[in-house]
Amino acid sequence: MALPREKPAHPVVVDGFFIDKTEVTNAQFKDFVMRRVMLLWQNGLLNGGN
């Protein structure tokens, strides 16, 4: 449980907004990450944490 001082002082409503010029779905981002990991692995820049 949160202490009273850790709770919001008052309700806040924020309208929807974009933080980039282009929308990216979760699937698109996952594809980007997987391709980036593969590229790093192939170039020897990712060694599985060793």
PDB file of N, CA, C and O in Angstrom:
ATOM      1  N   MET A   1       0.833  -1.186   0.000  1.00  0.00           N
ATOM      2  CA  MET A   1       0.000   0.000   0.000  1.00  0.00           C
ATOM      3  C   MET A   1       0.872   1.241   0.000  1.00  0.00           C
ATOM      4  O   MET A   1       1.932   1.280   0.624  1.00  0.00           O
ATOM      5  N   ALA A   2       0.415   2.223  -0.693  1.00  0.00           N
ATOM      6  CA  ALA A   2       1.137   3.494  -0.738  1.00  0.00           C
ATOM      7  C   ALA A   2       0.801   4.339   0.475  1.00  0.00           C
ATOM      8  O   ALA A   2      -0.315   4.314   0.994  1.00  0.00           O
ATOM      9  N   LEU A   3       1.787   5.077   0.904  1.00  0.00           N
ATOM     10  CA  LEU A   3       1.558   6.045   1.973  1.00  0.00           C
ATOM     11  C   LEU A   3       0.788   7.232   1.399  1.00  0.00           C
ATOM     12  O   LEU A   3       0.846   7.467   0.192  1.00  0.00           O
ATOM     13  N   PRO A   4       0.071   7.981   2.228  1.00  0.00           N
ATOM     14  CA  PRO A   4      -0.680   9.138   1.718  1.00  0.00           C
ATOM     15  C   PRO A   4       0.190  10.112   0.920  1.00  0.00           C
ATOM     16  O   PRO A   4      -0.259  10.677  -0.077  1.00  0.00           O
ATOM     17  N   ARG A   5       1.436  10.305   1.363  1.00  0.00           N
ATOM     18  CA  ARG A   5       2.311  11.260   0.651  1.00  0.00           C
ATOM     19  C   ARG A   5       2.788  10.727  -0.709  1.00  0.00           C
ATOM     20  O   ARG A   5       3.331  11.483  -1.515  1.00  0.00           O
ATOM     21  N   GLU A   6       2.585   9.425  -0.962  1.00  0.00           N
ATOM     22  CA  GLU A   6       3.008   8.824  -2.217  1.00  0.00           C
ATOM     23  C   GLU A   6       1.897   8.790  -3.257  1.00  0.00           C
ATOM     24  O   GLU A   6       2.128   8.390  -4.398  1.00  0.00           O
ATOM     25  N   LYS A   7       0.726   9.195  -2.882  1.00  0.00           N
ATOM     26  CA  LYS A   7      -0.411   9.182  -3.796  1.00  0.00           C
ATOM     27  C   LYS A   7      -0.493  10.515  -4.536  1.00  0.00           C
ATOM     28  O   LYS A   7       0.042  11.518  -4.064  1.00  0.00           O
ATOM     29  N   PRO A   8      -1.156  10.534  -5.687  1.00  0.00           N
ATOM     30  CA  PRO A   8      -1.299  11.792  -6.430  1.00  0.00           C
ATOM     31  C   PRO A   8      -1.994  12.858  -5.586  1.00  0.00           C
ATOM     32  O   PRO A   8      -2.922  12.568  -4.832  1.00  0.00           O
ATOM     33  N   ALA A   9      -1.525  14.091  -5.730  1.00  0.00           N
ATOM     34  CA  ALA A   9      -2.112  15.208  -4.992  1.00  0.00           C
ATOM     35  C   ALA A   9      -3.502  15.536  -5.528  1.00  0.00           C
ATOM     36  O   ALA A   9      -4.381  15.964  -4.779  1.00  0.00           O
ATOM     37  N   HIS A  10      -3.696  15.330  -6.848  1.00  0.00           N
ATOM     38  CA  HIS A  10      -4.983  15.608  -7.485  1.00  0.00           C
ATOM     39  C   HIS A  10      -5.045  14.874  -8.810  1.00  0.00           C
ATOM     40  O   HIS A  10      -4.008  14.511  -9.365  1.00  0.00           O
ATOM     41  N   PRO A  11      -6.254  14.646  -9.329  1.00  0.00           N
ATOM     42  CA  PRO A  11      -6.384  13.963 -10.621  1.00  0.00           C
ATOM     43  C   PRO A  11      -5.840  14.817 -11.764  1.00  0.00           C
ATOM     44  O   PRO A  11      -5.953  16.043 -11.750  1.00  0.00           O
ATOM     45  N   VAL A  12      -5.255  14.158 -12.741  1.00  0.00           N
ATOM     46  CA  VAL A  12      -4.742  14.843 -13.930  1.00  0.00           C
ATOM     47  C   VAL A  12      -5.230  14.076 -15.146  1.00  0.00           C
ATOM     48  O   VAL A  12      -5.176  12.846 -15.174  1.00  0.00           O
ATOM     49  N   VAL A  13      -5.706  14.799 -16.150  1.00  0.00           N
ATOM     50  CA  VAL A  13      -6.149  14.200 -17.406  1.00  0.00           C
ATOM     51  C   VAL A  13      -5.232  14.709 -18.513  1.00  0.00           C
ATOM     52  O   VAL A  13      -5.043  15.915 -18.670  1.00  0.00           O
ATOM     53  N   VAL A  14      -4.667  13.782 -19.274  1.00  0.00           N
ATOM     54  CA  VAL A  14      -3.777  14.143 -20.379  1.00  0.00           C
ATOM     55  C   VAL A  14      -4.392  13.620 -21.662  1.00  0.00           C
ATOM     56  O   VAL A  14      -4.685  12.429 -21.770  1.00  0.00           O
ATOM     57  N   ASP A  15      -4.590  14.498 -22.638  1.00  0.00           N
ATOM     58  CA  ASP A  15      -5.099  14.077 -23.941  1.00  0.00           C
ATOM     59  C   ASP A  15      -4.062  13.214 -24.645  1.00  0.00           C
ATOM     60  O   ASP A  15      -2.873  13.272 -24.333  1.00  0.00           O
ATOM     61  N   GLY A  16      -4.524  12.416 -25.593  1.00  0.00           N
ATOM     62  CA  GLY A  16      -3.618  11.593 -26.378  1.00  0.00           C
ATOM     63  C   GLY A  16      -2.635  12.460 -27.150  1.00  0.00           C
ATOM     64  O   GLY A  16      -2.945  13.594 -27.514  1.00  0.00           O
ATOM     65  N   PHE A  17      -1.446  11.916 -27.399  1.00  0.00           N
ATOM     66  CA  PHE A  17      -0.430  12.663 -28.132  1.00  0.00           C
ATOM     67  C   PHE A  17       0.539  11.692 -28.779  1.00  0.00           C
ATOM     68  O   PHE A  17       0.618  10.527 -28.391  1.00  0.00           O
ATOM     69  N   PHE A  18       1.273  12.175 -29.762  1.00  0.00           N
ATOM     70  CA  PHE A  18       2.310  11.406 -30.427  1.00  0.00           C
ATOM     71  C   PHE A  18       3.660  11.942 -29.983  1.00  0.00           C
ATOM     72  O   PHE A  18       3.805  13.143 -29.752  1.00  0.00           O
ATOM     73  N   ILE A  19       4.646  11.068 -29.862  1.00  0.00           N
ATOM     74  CA  ILE A  19       5.965  11.522 -29.467  1.00  0.00           C
ATOM     75  C   ILE A  19       6.984  11.381 -30.590  1.00  0.00           C
ATOM     76  O   ILE A  19       8.180  11.584 -30.378  1.00  0.00           O
ATOM     77  N   ASP A  20       6.514  11.037 -31.776  1.00  0.00           N
ATOM     78  CA  ASP A  20       7.403  10.933 -32.923  1.00  0.00           C
ATOM     79  C   ASP A  20       6.624  11.301 -34.175  1.00  0.00           C
ATOM     80  O   ASP A  20       5.402  11.448 -34.138  1.00  0.00           O
ATOM     81  N   LYS A  21       7.324  11.446 -35.259  1.00  0.00           N
ATOM     82  CA  LYS A  21       6.689  11.825 -36.517  1.00  0.00           C
ATOM     83  C   LYS A  21       5.892  10.680 -37.122  1.00  0.00           C
ATOM     84  O   LYS A  21       4.929  10.914 -37.852  1.00  0.00           O
ATOM     85  N   THR A  22       6.285   9.435 -36.824  1.00  0.00           N
ATOM     86  CA  THR A  22       5.671   8.263 -37.439  1.00  0.00           C
ATOM     87  C   THR A  22       5.187   7.298 -36.365  1.00  0.00           C
ATOM     88  O   THR A  22       5.924   6.981 -35.431  1.00  0.00           O
ATOM     89  N   GLU A  23       3.969   6.840 -36.496  1.00  0.00           N
ATOM     90  CA  GLU A  23       3.458   5.833 -35.572  1.00  0.00           C
ATOM     91  C   GLU A  23       4.184   4.519 -35.806  1.00  0.00           C
ATOM     92  O   GLU A  23       4.482   4.166 -36.947  1.00  0.00           O
ATOM     93  N   VAL A  24       4.468   3.800 -34.739  1.00  0.00           N
ATOM     94  CA  VAL A  24       5.115   2.499 -34.819  1.00  0.00           C
ATOM     95  C   VAL A  24       4.327   1.540 -33.938  1.00  0.00           C
ATOM     96  O   VAL A  24       4.101   1.807 -32.757  1.00  0.00           O
ATOM     97  N   THR A  25       3.916   0.431 -34.519  1.00  0.00           N
ATOM     98  CA  THR A  25       3.188  -0.568 -33.739  1.00  0.00           C
ATOM     99  C   THR A  25       4.175  -1.391 -32.908  1.00  0.00           C
ATOM    100  O   THR A  25       5.379  -1.363 -33.160  1.00  0.00           O
ATOM    101  N   ASN A  26       3.666  -2.109 -31.934  1.00  0.00           N
ATOM    102  CA  ASN A  26       4.521  -3.002 -31.150  1.00  0.00           C
ATOM    103  C   ASN A  26       5.180  -4.041 -32.053  1.00  0.00           C
ATOM    104  O   ASN A  26       6.351  -4.373 -31.869  1.00  0.00           O
ATOM    105  N   ALA A  27       4.439  -4.549 -33.016  1.00  0.00           N
ATOM    106  CA  ALA A  27       4.983  -5.554 -33.938  1.00  0.00           C
ATOM    107  C   ALA A  27       6.124  -4.968 -34.774  1.00  0.00           C
ATOM    108  O   ALA A  27       7.139  -5.630 -34.989  1.00  0.00           O
ATOM    109  N   GLN A  28       5.960  -3.740 -35.239  1.00  0.00           N
ATOM    110  CA  GLN A  28       7.020  -3.090 -36.012  1.00  0.00           C
ATOM    111  C   GLN A  28       8.262  -2.865 -35.147  1.00  0.00           C
ATOM    112  O   GLN A  28       9.388  -3.066 -35.603  1.00  0.00           O
ATOM    113  N   PHE A  29       8.051  -2.451 -33.912  1.00  0.00           N
ATOM    114  CA  PHE A  29       9.184  -2.221 -33.023  1.00  0.00           C
ATOM    115  C   PHE A  29       9.897  -3.529 -32.710  1.00  0.00           C
ATOM    116  O   PHE A  29      11.127  -3.573 -32.683  1.00  0.00           O
ATOM    117  N   LYS A  30       9.135  -4.600 -32.473  1.00  0.00           N
ATOM    118  CA  LYS A  30       9.737  -5.904 -32.221  1.00  0.00           C
ATOM    119  C   LYS A  30      10.576  -6.343 -33.418  1.00  0.00           C
ATOM    120  O   LYS A  30      11.684  -6.851 -33.244  1.00  0.00           O
ATOM    121  N   ASP A  31      10.058  -6.150 -34.633  1.00  0.00           N
ATOM    122  CA  ASP A  31      10.789  -6.506 -35.841  1.00  0.00           C
ATOM    123  C   ASP A  31      12.099  -5.722 -35.919  1.00  0.00           C
ATOM    124  O   ASP A  31      13.143  -6.288 -36.247  1.00  0.00           O
ATOM    125  N   PHE A  32      12.047  -4.423 -35.618  1.00  0.00           N
ATOM    126  CA  PHE A  32      13.250  -3.597 -35.621  1.00  0.00           C
ATOM    127  C   PHE A  32      14.274  -4.115 -34.613  1.00  0.00           C
ATOM    128  O   PHE A  32      15.455  -4.253 -34.934  1.00  0.00           O
ATOM    129  N   VAL A  33      13.819  -4.398 -33.399  1.00  0.00           N
ATOM    130  CA  VAL A  33      14.729  -4.874 -32.353  1.00  0.00           C
ATOM    131  C   VAL A  33      15.360  -6.198 -32.764  1.00  0.00           C
ATOM    132  O   VAL A  33      16.570  -6.375 -32.621  1.00  0.00           O
ATOM    133  N   MET A  34      14.560  -7.126 -33.271  1.00  0.00           N
ATOM    134  CA  MET A  34      15.089  -8.435 -33.658  1.00  0.00           C
ATOM    135  C   MET A  34      16.102  -8.314 -34.792  1.00  0.00           C
ATOM    136  O   MET A  34      17.122  -9.002 -34.795  1.00  0.00           O
ATOM    137  N   ARG A  35      15.821  -7.447 -35.746  1.00  0.00           N
ATOM    138  CA  ARG A  35      16.780  -7.237 -36.846  1.00  0.00           C
ATOM    139  C   ARG A  35      18.074  -6.614 -36.325  1.00  0.00           C
ATOM    140  O   ARG A  35      19.166  -6.981 -36.758  1.00  0.00           O
ATOM    141  N   ARG A  36      17.944  -5.680 -35.403  1.00  0.00           N
ATOM    142  CA  ARG A  36      19.125  -5.014 -34.827  1.00  0.00           C
ATOM    143  C   ARG A  36      19.970  -6.005 -34.036  1.00  0.00           C
ATOM    144  O   ARG A  36      21.196  -6.001 -34.144  1.00  0.00           O
ATOM    145  N   VAL A  37      19.323  -6.852 -33.242  1.00  0.00           N
ATOM    146  CA  VAL A  37      20.051  -7.861 -32.474  1.00  0.00           C
ATOM    147  C   VAL A  37      20.795  -8.798 -33.420  1.00  0.00           C
ATOM    148  O   VAL A  37      21.962  -9.116 -33.190  1.00  0.00           O
ATOM    149  N   MET A  38      20.129  -9.238 -34.475  1.00  0.00           N
ATOM    150  CA  MET A  38      20.764 -10.138 -35.442  1.00  0.00           C
ATOM    151  C   MET A  38      21.975  -9.464 -36.094  1.00  0.00           C
ATOM    152  O   MET A  38      23.016 -10.096 -36.270  1.00  0.00           O
ATOM    153  N   LEU A  39      21.845  -8.203 -36.445  1.00  0.00           N
ATOM    154  CA  LEU A  39      22.945  -7.463 -37.059  1.00  0.00           C
ATOM    155  C   LEU A  39      24.123  -7.356 -36.090  1.00  0.00           C
ATOM    156  O   LEU A  39      25.270  -7.584 -36.476  1.00  0.00           O
ATOM    157  N   LEU A  40      23.843  -7.011 -34.845  1.00  0.00           N
ATOM    158  CA  LEU A  40      24.911  -6.920 -33.846  1.00  0.00           C
ATOM    159  C   LEU A  40      25.583  -8.272 -33.639  1.00  0.00           C
ATOM    160  O   LEU A  40      26.806  -8.353 -33.523  1.00  0.00           O
ATOM    161  N   TRP A  41      24.773  -9.341 -33.592  1.00  0.00           N
ATOM    162  CA  TRP A  41      25.310 -10.689 -33.390  1.00  0.00           C
ATOM    163  C   TRP A  41      26.234 -11.058 -34.558  1.00  0.00           C
ATOM    164  O   TRP A  41      27.334 -11.567 -34.343  1.00  0.00           O
ATOM    165  N   GLN A  42      25.788 -10.802 -35.788  1.00  0.00           N
ATOM    166  CA  GLN A  42      26.562 -11.160 -36.971  1.00  0.00           C
ATOM    167  C   GLN A  42      27.877 -10.389 -37.041  1.00  0.00           C
ATOM    168  O   GLN A  42      28.858 -10.885 -37.595  1.00  0.00           O
ATOM    169  N   ASN A  43      27.904  -9.187 -36.487  1.00  0.00           N
ATOM    170  CA  ASN A  43      29.114  -8.369 -36.517  1.00  0.00           C
ATOM    171  C   ASN A  43      29.975  -8.548 -35.269  1.00  0.00           C
ATOM    172  O   ASN A  43      30.940  -7.810 -35.067  1.00  0.00           O
ATOM    173  N   GLY A  44      29.628  -9.525 -34.435  1.00  0.00           N
ATOM    174  CA  GLY A  44      30.424  -9.818 -33.254  1.00  0.00           C
ATOM    175  C   GLY A  44      30.306  -8.777 -32.143  1.00  0.00           C
ATOM    176  O   GLY A  44      31.133  -8.742 -31.232  1.00  0.00           O
ATOM    177  N   LEU A  45      29.288  -7.938 -32.219  1.00  0.00           N
ATOM    178  CA  LEU A  45      29.121  -6.901 -31.222  1.00  0.00           C
ATOM    179  C   LEU A  45      28.178  -7.322 -30.100  1.00  0.00           C
ATOM    180  O   LEU A  45      27.953  -6.576 -29.146  1.00  0.00           O
ATOM    181  N   LEU A  46      27.638  -8.517 -30.229  1.00  0.00           N
ATOM    182  CA  LEU A  46      26.737  -9.049 -29.207  1.00  0.00           C
ATOM    183  C   LEU A  46      27.191 -10.481 -28.942  1.00  0.00           C
ATOM    184  O   LEU A  46      27.157 -11.330 -29.832  1.00  0.00           O
ATOM    185  N   ASN A  47      27.611 -10.733 -27.722  1.00  0.00           N
ATOM    186  CA  ASN A  47      28.193 -12.051 -27.441  1.00  0.00           C
ATOM    187  C   ASN A  47      27.409 -12.822 -26.401  1.00  0.00           C
ATOM    188  O   ASN A  47      27.982 -13.661 -25.705  1.00  0.00           O
ATOM    189  N   GLY A  48      26.141 -12.572 -26.274  1.00  0.00           N
ATOM    190  CA  GLY A  48      25.332 -13.320 -25.343  1.00  0.00           C
ATOM    191  C   GLY A  48      25.610 -13.003 -23.885  1.00  0.00           C
ATOM    192  O   GLY A  48      25.309 -13.822 -23.016  1.00  0.00           O
ATOM    193  N   GLY A  49      26.169 -11.850 -23.592  1.00  0.00           N
ATOM    194  CA  GLY A  49      26.403 -11.437 -22.217  1.00  0.00           C
ATOM    195  C   GLY A  49      27.749 -11.869 -21.667  1.00  0.00           C
ATOM    196  O   GLY A  49      28.042 -11.633 -20.495  1.00  0.00           O
ATOM    197  N   ASN A  50      28.579 -12.502 -22.499  1.00  0.00           N
ATOM    198  CA  ASN A  50      29.913 -12.927 -22.037  1.00  0.00           C
ATOM    199  C   ASN A  50      30.951 -11.879 -22.320  1.00  0.00           C
ATOM    200  O   ASN A  50      32.124 -12.069 -21.999  1.00  0.00           O
TER     201      ASN A  50
END
